[in-house]
Amino acid sequence: MGYGLKEVGEMSNTESIIDEYYDRLKNRDRDGLLDLLSPQMKVRYYGPAGLLPFVGEFDGIEGFDEFFGIIQDNLDIVEVQTLDRVATDTKLIVQARGVWRSKATGREIRGNMVNVFSIDAGKITQYEVYNDTAAFAIGMGLIGD
């Protein structure tokens, strides 16, 4: 097929790693998550600085722990549905729709997202999140609706 892309229906090792990541994230399995991460892991959650508590750059396992803690303190993951994904041997792009619950307001947050994962030697080296920051800010009571 070229470019390292997989045939439709063929699951790559990259996809298996990320499926495990999502399962462990939903179950709040911190130790299980750490098994999947490179020590040089980078989390990039894009959005206007200061709008959401988890927007920013988080480096290394310590940074991932900080990011994971912020998510745990603020949100419950209710449901995430994968809409589409594109995989190579070193990258997975996931388009998804999700429902989260704000711990501060109890409100459900519904939105679409794109997550981009980079993989090296079977470990996640980078996790980038492109999300509907306005939906999260409204649901978390940080801006008016």
Order of alpha helices (4+ residues) and beta strands (2+ residues): alpha-alpha-beta-beta-alpha-beta-beta-beta-beta-alpha
